[in-house]
Amino acid sequence: MSVIGTVGLPGSGKGEAAEVAREMGVPVVTMGDVIRRECRDRGRDPAIHHGEVAQALREENGPAAVAERSLPLIREELADADAVLVDGIRSDVEVDAFEDAFGEEFSLVSVEAPFEVREERLAERGRDKSEAEGGESLAERDERELGFGMGEAMERADVRIDNTGSLESFRRTVRTVIESGPEAVPQ
């Protein structure tokens, strides 16, 4: 059994890493989906209110709230799979929750790319509303997520993947991590 968590700022490539896992038959638990579901439960638009609801969940239920809501989903997937990828860890407190739950079977991957690259990717993705459409700017999102403790979580990663090269190179590195573990990727 292994649980591989990904951490990284918006647009860094966490979703692409999750897609690689899915293609390999590895189940993916996306922490953002937990928040999007909560947005809908609260009658809020996830494209506009995602950050607000994420913050509210943490304020109402503690900084590990999203991780704690993800744990049953991960355990359910592990009942039928040898590995699960957890997409979108946001804080060192969430890392603690996964380490407490899965011990040595948990590893953390930091997916990293510069601001300009991430900004371009997010514009192409078109999933989130732009600042002009009532959404958050990337700088605001970065500030909010770093405020959750994301920088500290990224520092604790077992492996860092620089996602500024080719898409195939990135995908190959993610496959290596999933197949052989973070120690198989040179740093």
C-alpha positions in Angstrom: 0.0 0.0 0.0 1.2 3.5 -0.7 -0.4 6.9 -0.6 1.3 9.6 -2.7 0.3 13.2 -2.0 0.9 16.1 -4.3 1.4 19.7 -3.2 1.9 22.8 -5.3 0.6 26.2 -6.1 -2.3 26.6 -8.5 -1.3 25.7 -12.1 1.9 23.9 -11.1 0.7 20.6 -12.6 -0.9 18.7 -9.8 -3.9 17.9 -12.0 -1.7 16.6 -14.7 0.1 14.3 -12.2 -3.4 13.1 -11.1 -4.2 12.3 -14.8 -1.0 10.3 -15.1 -2.1 8.3 -12.1 -5.5 7.7 -13.5 -4.1 6.5 -16.8 -1.9 4.0 -14.8 -5.0 2.7 -13.0 -4.2 4.4 -9.7 -7.2 5.9 -8.0 -7.1 9.6 -7.3 -8.6 11.5 -4.4 -8.8 15.2 -5.2 -9.0 17.4 -2.1 -10.4 20.2 -4.2 -13.3 18.0 -5.0 -14.1 17.8 -1.3 -14.2 21.6 -1.3 -16.2 21.8 -4.5 -18.8 19.4 -3.0 -18.9 21.6 0.1 -19.5 24.7 -2.1 -22.4 23.1 -3.7 -23.8 21.9 -0.3 -23.6 25.5 0.8 -25.3 26.8 -2.4 -22.1 28.5 -3.6 -20.5 28.5 -7.0 -17.2 26.5 -6.8 -15.7 28.6 -9.7 -16.1 31.7 -7.6 -16.3 30.7 -3.9 -13.8 27.8 -3.8 -11.2 29.7 -1.7 -13.8 31.2 0.6 -15.3 27.9 1.4 -11.9 26.2 1.8 -11.0 28.9 4.4 -14.4 28.6 6.1 -14.1 24.8 6.4 -10.7 25.2 8.0 -11.9 27.9 10.4 -15.0 25.9 11.3 -13.4 22.5 11.7 -9.7 23.1 12.1 -6.8 23.4 9.7 -6.8 19.6 8.9 -10.6 19.7 8.0 -10.2 19.0 4.3 -7.6 16.2 4.9 -9.8 14.6 7.5 -12.8 14.6 5.0 -10.4 13.0 2.5 -9.2 10.1 4.7 -12.4 8.0 4.4 -12.2 8.4 0.6 -8.6 7.3 0.5 -9.2 4.3 2.7 -12.1 3.3 0.5 -9.9 3.4 -2.6 -7.1 1.4 -0.7 -9.6 -1.4 -0.2 -9.2 -2.3 -3.9 -5.9 -0.7 -4.9 -2.3 -0.9 -3.9 -1.7 2.9 -4.3 -3.8 6.1 -4.2 -2.7 9.5 -5.3 -4.0 12.4 -3.2 -4.2 15.5 -5.3 -3.9 19.0 -3.8 -2.5 19.0 -0.3 -2.4 22.6 0.9 -0.7 22.6 4.3 1.8 21.1 6.6 -1.1 20.3 9.0 -2.6 18.2 6.2 0.8 16.5 5.7 0.7 15.7 9.4 -2.8 14.2 9.1 -1.7 11.9 6.2 1.6 10.9 7.9 -0.4 10.1 11.1 -2.9 8.0 9.1 -0.5 6.2 6.7 2.9 6.4 8.3 5.8 5.3 6.1 3.4 4.4 3.3 2.8 8.1 2.7 5.1 10.1 0.5 4.8 13.8 -0.6 5.6 15.2 -4.0 6.0 18.9 -4.6 5.1 20.0 -8.1 6.7 23.4 -8.9 6.6 26.0 -11.7 7.1 29.7 -11.9 4.3 32.2 -11.5 4.2 33.2 -15.2 4.0 29.6 -16.4 1.3 28.8 -13.9 -0.7 32.0 -14.8 -0.6 31.0 -18.5 -1.7 27.4 -17.7 -4.6 28.6 -15.6 -5.8 30.9 -18.4 -5.7 28.0 -20.9 -7.5 25.7 -18.4 -10.5 28.0 -18.1 -11.9 26.1 -15.1 -11.8 29.1 -12.7 -13.3 32.5 -13.2 -10.9 35.2 -13.8 -10.5 38.2 -11.6 -12.6 40.2 -14.1 -15.4 37.6 -13.8 -15.5 37.8 -10.0 -12.8 35.2 -9.3 -9.5 35.6 -7.5 -6.3 36.6 -9.2 -3.5 34.1 -9.2 -1.5 36.3 -6.8 -4.5 36.3 -4.3 -4.8 32.5 -4.7 -1.1 32.0 -4.0 -1.2 34.3 -1.0 -4.3 32.4 0.4 -2.8 29.0 -0.1 0.6 29.9 1.3 -1.3 31.3 4.3 -2.7 27.7 4.8 0.9 26.5 5.2 1.5 25.3 1.7 5.1 26.6 1.7 5.9 24.5 4.8 4.2 21.5 3.2 6.3 22.0 0.0 9.5 22.1 2.1 8.6 18.7 3.6 8.3 17.0 0.2 10.1 13.7 -0.3 10.7 14.8 -4.0 10.4 18.0 -6.0 9.4 17.9 -9.6 10.2 21.0 -11.6 7.4 21.3 -14.2 8.9 23.7 -16.6 10.2 21.2 -19.2 8.2 19.2 -21.7 4.8 17.7 -20.8 6.2 14.2 -21.6 9.2 14.7 -19.4 6.9 15.7 -16.5 4.6 12.8 -17.1 7.6 10.4 -17.3 8.8 11.7 -13.9 5.4 11.3 -12.3 5.1 7.7 -13.6 8.6 7.0 -12.1 7.4 8.3 -8.7 4.2 6.2 -8.8 6.0 3.0 -10.0 9.2 3.2 -8.0 8.7 5.7 -5.3 10.1 9.2 -4.8 13.6 7.9 -4.1 13.8 6.8 -7.8 13.8 10.5 -8.9 17.2 12.2 -8.8 17.1 15.6 -7.0 
